[in-house]
Amino acid sequence: MQISKIKRDANRYMGFLGLFIVSSFIIHWLYISYGPLDLSPDEAQYWDWSRRLDISYYSKGPVIAYLIAFLRIFGGNTEIGVRIGAVIISMVLMLVLYDFYRDILKSEGLAFTAVFLAGITPLFSAGSVLMTTDPPFLLFWAASVYLIYKAIFYNKNSAWIWAGISMGLGILSKYTMALLYPSLLLYLVFSRDDRYLLKRSGPYKALFLSLLFTIPILLWNYGHDWVGMRHVMGQAHIDDGFRIGFKDFFEFIGSQAGVLSPFIFLGILFGMVSAVRYCLKGKREFLFLFMTSAPILLFFLLKSLQGKVEANWAAQVYITAFPLMVGVFADRYCKSGIWEKGRKFKWIFLLTIFTALLMTLVAHYPGMIRYMGINLPPKKDPTTRLTGWDELGKEAGRIYNIAGDRTFIISDRYQITSELAFYIPGNPQVYNINLGRRMNQYDIWGGIERHIGWDALYVRWDKGASSAAGFFNKGCDEPYSVKIVRNGIVVREFFIYRCYGFKGGMPVKEEGY
């Protein structure tokens, strides 16, 4: 009787999961096809990388470029061709998470609850649409954590090998994969039952295998004066020295509440704090989930005291934070019967779901907030940077075709450079000049000197071409303005200059990495 009930529960929740995954796939496909947002600058840049495949790149490993290059075979140079990878990866990620959560929480229902709560947050929903380095990175992080769990809790030696491969692919996706190493070490040090593994070969096999995957990154950096490593140090604010500031700290906390929704973020913090008691009692599952989430969140909190920390940098924290939260709440309230007796807990749970869904919907369709009586200025709207690129590309393309064959296109910002390369019909090569900014991949490619004697289109998002005009024999014309209008409001404005007779000799003035 008990076995048949377990099977019914398994079938029911697998059905729920299948419905959730299929629904998410359809919604995200339709959103990419008909939604209001163009490719983000990072997506466009990674697409441009995919046209020049290499063993590594300035700021990231090569996985994102190869994924987009492969998907372009089927989808072409289109938004769906770039973003379909995020949709597919999100489906695989949910399957991996469900299997992992079901195993560690010992419950089909709790596993589905954790996957569902994660899937409806703006953070994971956006990761199902935007093809940045985060989707493959989170998939490899989740797979690595699950394989390590299998290796430790089920004594599967082969899982260490697969975990090493998965971690290596994760590093080739995003360097913050390396944060899994100290998390695993902390677990093994604090776990009385599993500390013996520090004397076994399994963890070291995984470490060695994963480090082999860094060879392409190291070789590439060796051949490019270690600019990638300098970039990482710059992102980590190592050169800034020791300083403490609370502005970025509170912004980071606010960003986490924003990408998760306030109730879920508070629930995760409550789960982490409450889990300490379970960890002290020697509950291995809680300790494993805690050590692969809480210390990493603490790391980013401390880094935010020193400098800017982007909201998505801590995304991997929540891979194990969600089951930790659900497990703690289930043990504290479901087993005690409080859930059945108290309506307020059910209403809080429903309010949590509603808030997360509403925030996710607004994140996808930010224009909705106007109907709530909120007028968000364009500069405060984070989705503004994902609008107007298609219009700019078409207008720049029109002028480019008029200008003639011996004309090339430049900008002083990688965001504009990559978006123009994608949205100008025919996808021409666009150059990113450096007259005083942080270094990027376009500086490494170079190639602008091949166009000495040519004319240029110079595209900026503010007026002023004087810094570049001196490198052209006949200077630059007055700019042509491209205004991006939404609901009668100019949300962005670009300026296109025609410059004549490129002389070459344009210097590179990096202002950091």
C-alpha positions, 0 to 999 in steps of 0.5 A: 500500500505504501509503495503504491502511494509513493508511486502515485506521488512520483507520477503526480509530481512528475506530471506537474514538473512536465507541465511546468517545463512545457509551459515554461518552454512555450512561454519563453519561446513566444516571448523571444519571438514576439517580446519587447526586448532586443538582445542585451549587449552581452548577448550580442557580444557573445554572438560576435565571439561565436563568429570568431571561435577561439580557445578563450576570450578576454573576460570569459571562457569559450563555452558560450561562444561555441554554444551560440555558434552551434545553435546558429546552425539551426536558428541563424543570426536571429534572436531566436537563434541566439536565445534558444540555447537559454530555453533548452538549458533551462529545461535541462536544468529543471530536470537536473534540479528536480532529480537532485532535490528529490534525492536530497530532500527524500520527497517528490513534493518538496522537490517540485516545490523547490524547483517551482519556486526557483523557476518563477523568480525573475532571476531564473526566469530571465536565465531562461530567455537571455543567452549569457554565460549564466545558463550554461554556468548554472547547469554545470554548477548544478550538475557538479553539486549533484555529482559531488553529492552522489560521490559523497552520500552514495560512495560512487567513485565514478561520480568524482570523475564526472564531477571533475569534468562538469566543474571543468566545463563550468570554469570554461563557462564562468570563472566563478565556478572556482567558488565550488572548491572552497565550498566542498572543502568546508563541507568535508572539514565540518562533516564528521561523517565525511571528513575521511574523504580528505584522505581519499583520492576521489576529491583530488581526482575531481580537482585535477580533472577540473583544472585540466580544463583551465589549460585553454584559458591559461594558454590564451592568456599567456599569448595575450599578456595575461589580460584575462587575469588582469580583468578578473582582478579588476572585477574583484577590486584587488587593485582598489586595496582595502576599503569599506563602503555601504552603498554597494552593500545595500544595493547588492542586498536590494538586488537579491531581493529584486531578482528573487522577490522579497519574500523568497529572499527572506525565506532563503535567509531564514532557511540559511540561519535556521539550518545552522541548528540542523548542521550542528546536530550532524544532519549531513544533507542540511550541512551539504546544502548550507556549505554550498550556498551560505558561504558563497552568499557571505563572500559576495556580501563582503565583496559588496562592501569593497565595490560593485557586485552585480545581482547575477554574480550570486546566482549559483548560491540559490541552486542549493539555497532553494532546497535548503529553504524548503527543507527547513520550512518543511521540517519546522512547520509541516511535521509539527502540524502548524501548516495544517492548523494555521491559515496564515502560513498558507496565505503567506505561501500564496502571497510569496508565489503571487509576488514572485510571479508578478515581479517576473511578469513586470521584469519581462513587460516593464511597461506594466508598471505604468498601469499601477500608477508608477512612472519609472524614468528611462534611466531607472528602467533596467530594460531600457538597455535592451530596447531600440537596438533593432531600430538603431541597426536598421537606421545605421544600415540604411546610412551604411548602404548609402555611404558606399563600399569603402566605408566601415563602422566604428563605435567607442562602446562595446555595447553599441559595437556588438549590437550594430554587428548583430542588427545591421542587415548583413551583419558587417564587422564593426570596430570598437575604438578605444579613446579612453575606456576599459579594455575588452575583446574588440581591442584584442581583435583590432583590425581597424588599420586595414581601413586606412583611406576609407570613410567611417560611420561613427555611432555614439550614444552622446554627442561629440566626435572631436576625439575621433575626428582628428584621425580622419583627413576631412573630419566628421559631419554633424551627427544624424540623431536616432531617437528611440521613442516608447509611449511618446517618451524618448528613452534613448538617443544615438548619434551617427557621424559620417567621417571621411578619410581614415588616417590610421594611427588611432591609439589605444587608451585603456583605463583599466581591465 
